[in-house]
């Protein structure tokens, strides 16, 4: 009952906030390959020939989700079929996600599944999920059950049971390199973290990246005519996150990475082509 009373208030709040967003034509983009500032339209033209576009986010930042929706809209074209990959849903929820995007399930029935998969308020992702439903865009749940990553972050990959390992794609491993550990420190601003707990956190992140990479590649192998926009947290979208895992898998998949500007962390001064292809500049 409380949820039903709160939902209209949450939706009204989101609608009011969304009205403050900048038009896509006003968005400026830093292109990491040459250090130039380009328009949103120029970036979209360069993304149209790419099979996978990773678009990062800070989960609780509504402007980041508006940007993601603008990119989906701009790339959505009848000339090339497209799908959307979601960190926000596990692969186990694919059947329900398919029902949502095909219009076979109501919002009342979909919302509990959304909250079972994701802890962030529905209004943050509402417009994106309504868009994929209204335009019948295939959507792919990329994530693995949270209890598995929680276990790994606490006790390491070796602590998983045989039953838990069966829930992972074949040949999933978790050997963390020094380069990846340094990437985790930088991507998550985890300065001075060492020891077993940091090692386990790195293993959990690598496992996350591996599974999401394998799930999206598996979909694209079955649907080679489609491009995919992947929505995920900035730490997974960086090139050493999911993209690097995609690169290590058999097959050739072209991809680009788009990240929102976070001053002092993700910006033209601290980020290079090794991290991302584009940075969406403030304000947006």
Rosetta blueprint (number, residue, H / E / L):
1 X L
2 X H
3 X H
4 X H
5 X H
6 X H
7 X H
8 X H
9 X H
10 X H
11 X H
12 X H
13 X H
14 X H
15 X H
16 X H
17 X H
18 X H
19 X L
20 X L
21 X L
22 X L
23 X L
24 X H
25 X H
26 X H
27 X L
28 X E
29 X E
30 X E
31 X E
32 X L
33 X L
34 X L
35 X L
36 X E
37 X E
38 X E
39 X E
40 X H
41 X H
42 X H
43 X H
44 X H
45 X H
46 X H
47 X H
48 X L
49 X L
50 X L
51 X L
52 X E
53 X E
54 X E
55 X E
56 X E
57 X E
58 X L
59 X L
60 X L
61 X L
62 X H
63 X H
64 X H
65 X H
66 X H
67 X H
68 X H
69 X H
70 X H
71 X H
72 X H
73 X H
74 X H
75 X H
76 X L
77 X E
78 X L
79 X L
80 X E
81 X L
82 X E
83 X E
84 X E
85 X E
86 X E
87 X E
88 X E
89 X E
90 X E
91 X H
92 X H
93 X H
94 X H
95 X H
96 X H
97 X H
98 X H
99 X H
100 X H
101 X H
102 X L
103 X L
104 X L
105 X L
106 X L
107 X H
108 X H
109 X H
110 X H
111 X H
112 X H
113 X H
114 X H
115 X H
116 X H
117 X H
118 X L
119 X L
120 X L
121 X L
122 X H
123 X H
124 X H
125 X H
126 X H
127 X H
128 X H
129 X H
130 X H
131 X H
132 X H
133 X H
134 X H
135 X L
136 X L
137 X L
138 X E
139 X E
140 X E
141 X E
142 X E
143 X E
144 X L
145 X L
146 X H
147 X H
148 X H
149 X H
150 X H
151 X H
152 X H
153 X H
154 X H
155 X H
156 X L
157 X H
158 X H
159 X H
160 X L
161 X L
162 X H
163 X H
164 X H
165 X H
166 X L
167 X L
168 X L
169 X L
170 X L
171 X L
172 X L
173 X L
174 X L
175 X L
176 X L
177 X L
178 X H
179 X H
180 X H
181 X H
182 X H
183 X H
184 X H
185 X H
186 X H
187 X H
188 X L
189 X L
190 X L
191 X L
192 X L
193 X L
194 X L
195 X H
196 X H
197 X H
198 X H
199 X H
200 X H
201 X H
202 X H
203 X H
204 X H
205 X H
206 X H
207 X H
208 X H
209 X H
210 X H
211 X H
212 X H
213 X H
214 X H
215 X H
216 X H
217 X H
218 X H
219 X H
220 X H
221 X H
222 X H
223 X L
224 X L
225 X L
226 X L
227 X E
228 X E
229 X E
230 X E
231 X E
232 X E
233 X E
234 X H
235 X H
236 X H
237 X H
238 X L
239 X H
240 X H
241 X H
242 X H
243 X H
244 X H
245 X H
246 X H
247 X H
248 X H
249 X L
250 X L
251 X L
252 X L
253 X L
254 X L
255 X E
256 X E
257 X E
258 X E
259 X E
260 X E
261 X L
262 X E
263 X L
264 X L
265 X L
266 X E
267 X L
268 X L
269 X L
270 X L
271 X L
272 X L
273 X L
274 X L
275 X L
276 X L
277 X L
278 X E
279 X E
280 X E
281 X L
282 X L
283 X L
284 X L
